[in-house]
Amino acid sequence: MEFSIEPIVTEKATKLTEKLNRYTFRVSLEANKFQIQDMVEKLYGVHVVRVNTAVMRGKNRSRYTRTGIIKGSTPAFKKAIITVAEGETIDFYSNI
């Protein structure tokens, strides 16, 4: 089964990378920790020590328009925090 994986580059994720050598990814809801570990090791060529996951719920949104209030929500997603072996790094900007 194929699933999507994309890096999250935010201020909080960058601090985790600098201090604890952890990288944050947005993955499919169906992916489990073993699949995430295999995919990161194949894509980036690093040794993964630990995988932590969290399901982030969608946020409620409302918008005021001329015809009334439109309510909706953003989709839920799974966030994976990957701990890489000591001395190894992942370069997200090498493909640019």
C-alpha positions, 0 to 999 in steps of 0.5 A: 500500500502506498501512502504519502509523506511530506516534511513539515517545516515550521518554527517548532519543527525546526527547533526539534531538529536542531536540539534533538535531531528529530524530523517532522513529517505529515503522513497518511492516516492509514500508515503505521510506524513500521511503514513510516520508518521503512519509507524514511530510510529508503527516501533519505538514506538514514537510520531511524531510531524511533517513530512517534505518531499523533493524529491531528484533528481537523480545525473548525472554520467559519466564514461570513459571506453575503448569503450567510455563515459558511461552516466547515473544517480542515481535514485531519492528518497524521504527524510523524516525529522521526528520531534519526541516529546520532550524527545523521541528518536529513536535508529537505532543501537538496531537491530545490 
